[in-house]
Each structure stands twice: as structure tokens, then as C-alpha cells.
């Protein structure tokens, strides 16, 4: 397994996240700041993602 590190969320992962009102609802539900892409990714994309992708 190869690990990657970045100060910013890679664009391929950002594309998995919701936008607009759906993002607002998810962030409100999980009590995550709207600008915290990484925490949102971990909460909504860690168990059921498209393809051979695992986020931990």
C-alpha cells in the first residue's frame, strides 16, 4: 500500500464530495465546518465509495 501526503485534498477526492445544500446538510449533521473537506470525506466516503477506493 502506498501512502500519499498533501496539505490540500487531492482533486480526485474533492470530486467525491457533495456541494451546495447537500454539503451544508451533511456538515450540519456531522458537525463539521463547511470548509473541512478531509473530515467530510472521512465521514461520508469511508464505507461506500465507487470503484476500488478506500479512505481511512
Buried (B, 14 or more C-beta within 10 A) or exposed (E): EEEEEEEEBEEEBBEBBBEEEEBEEBBEEEEBEEEBBBBBBBBBBEEEBEEEEEBE
